[in-house]
Amino acid sequence: MTAKKRPKLLSHGRPPIINTKERERMSSKQSRNTIRTHHTLHKQRAAALKKGDKTLVENIDKAIEQNGGLKAYQAASKQGQSKTRGGDSSKVLVSWLREAGVINSSPSTVRERKRNAPLRLLEIGALSSENEISKFPRIIDVTRIDLNSQGSDIEKQDFMERPLPSSSNEAFDIISLSLVLNYVPDAAHRGEMLKRIARFLRESPERFLRESPERFLRESPESNATILPALFLVLPLPCVQNSRYLDERLLLEIMENLGFCLTHCRNTPKLCHYLLQMVGKSNRVKTGKKMIRDGPAMNNFCVVVE
Ligand SMILES: C[S@@+](CC[C@H](N)C(=O)[O-])C[C@H]1O[C@@H](n2cnc3c(N)ncnc32)[C@H](O)[C@@H]1O
């Protein structure tokens, strides 16, 4: 008799383990459990909140704390970024920016002070300021935010409460949303997050070519920058490959409705990465929750745009 294939879980959105030492395997199992429990409790909390069940919300809050809270979740997520576990997802973004000629220099080995870089990137859900995308301070000025800051260069902020840019100087050329959308427990809130992203992106960086061509060309001489402004979106693979309510076609349709067009995509065994250029405005088409396929081991990940 053949063993039943285990279902893919959303919390499996992590690069594969390279180091096979028993100790590493144990800690990876623990971190997966912490991530999975945190996600499950947050989904239950969102449902209880919707029902207005205050007592249940309080009990779930206690359970979240007992699981170590956001701090333990971030520590577990950070393990997934370590070199022994496959590295950080921003490496994929850097490789695409290289391909497009936006980045053309080697990564900085020393930590440089913030420079007057031509491009601005907002990293939502930042766990570290030492990931790959942070190594090009002459070209990309990275602003990092997270619900719980783990360093002085990461601002503690909920993206959904970040004030809208008041000028294009405050807007961004790239927004990184890596393993954050799946953190949001409510499908309609995920849609709101994607809608809000567009309001933080500034028009084409060609503006820089007009305003300061020498500097832009000096820092990035080959650049055509035609893939910007863009959203770098990373999700656990099961969100699009194993959900009853979402597949890649629907995700890209939602993004198109919001004014984005896919320029790059790459799947690794556990993650899917997308680079989506903002090419226009939202057409205001709504997307509800609709079952598109079914199976016993499928998850219910969904994005609703209202
Ligand atoms: C799984 S971690 C992902 C970290 C990292 N980006 C990566 O790719 O490994 C998700 C992070 O997103 C943060 N986060 C979730 N919703 C957020 C929001 N609305 N605003 C800012 N940060 C958020 C959480 O606090 C958490 O640290």
The ligand as a MOL file (V3000), in Angstrom:
LIG
                    3D

  0  0  0     0  0            999 V3000
M  V30 BEGIN CTAB
M  V30 COUNTS 27 29 0 0 0
M  V30 BEGIN ATOM
M  V30 1 C 6.8210 35.7240 7.6890 0
M  V30 2 S 7.3900 37.3190 8.1320 0 CHG=1
M  V30 3 C 8.1510 37.6750 6.6020 0
M  V30 4 C 9.4210 38.3900 6.7220 0
M  V30 5 C 10.2450 38.6190 5.4940 0
M  V30 6 N 9.6500 39.6350 4.6540 0
M  V30 7 C 10.5240 37.3540 4.7110 0
M  V30 8 O 10.2750 37.3350 3.5000 0
M  V30 9 O 11.0130 36.3750 5.2710 0 CHG=-1
M  V30 10 C 5.9650 38.3570 8.0680 0
M  V30 11 C 6.2090 39.7090 8.7020 0
M  V30 12 O 5.2430 40.6290 8.1980 0
M  V30 13 C 4.9130 41.5200 9.2230 0
M  V30 14 N 3.6320 42.1500 8.8940 0
M  V30 15 C 2.4440 41.5390 8.7080 0
M  V30 16 N 1.4800 42.4420 8.4340 0
M  V30 17 C 2.0870 43.6570 8.4250 0
M  V30 18 C 1.6150 44.9860 8.2440 0
M  V30 19 N 0.3250 45.2460 8.0170 0
M  V30 20 N 2.5000 46.0030 8.3200 0
M  V30 21 C 3.8080 45.7660 8.5750 0
M  V30 22 N 4.3130 44.5250 8.7720 0
M  V30 23 C 3.4600 43.4780 8.7100 0
M  V30 24 C 4.8650 40.6320 10.4690 0
M  V30 25 O 5.0100 41.3840 11.6490 0
M  V30 26 C 6.0590 39.6990 10.2180 0
M  V30 27 O 7.2310 40.1580 10.8160 0
M  V30 END ATOM
M  V30 BEGIN BOND
M  V30 1 1 1 2
M  V30 2 1 2 3
M  V30 3 1 2 10
M  V30 4 1 3 4
M  V30 5 1 4 5
M  V30 6 1 5 6
M  V30 7 1 5 7
M  V30 8 2 7 8
M  V30 9 1 7 9
M  V30 10 1 10 11
M  V30 11 1 11 12
M  V30 12 1 11 26
M  V30 13 1 12 13
M  V30 14 1 13 14
M  V30 15 1 13 24
M  V30 16 1 14 15
M  V30 17 1 14 23
M  V30 18 2 15 16
M  V30 19 1 16 17
M  V30 20 1 17 18
M  V30 21 2 17 23
M  V30 22 1 18 19
M  V30 23 2 18 20
M  V30 24 1 20 21
M  V30 25 2 21 22
M  V30 26 1 22 23
M  V30 27 1 24 25
M  V30 28 1 24 26
M  V30 29 1 26 27
M  V30 END BOND
M  V30 END CTAB
M  END
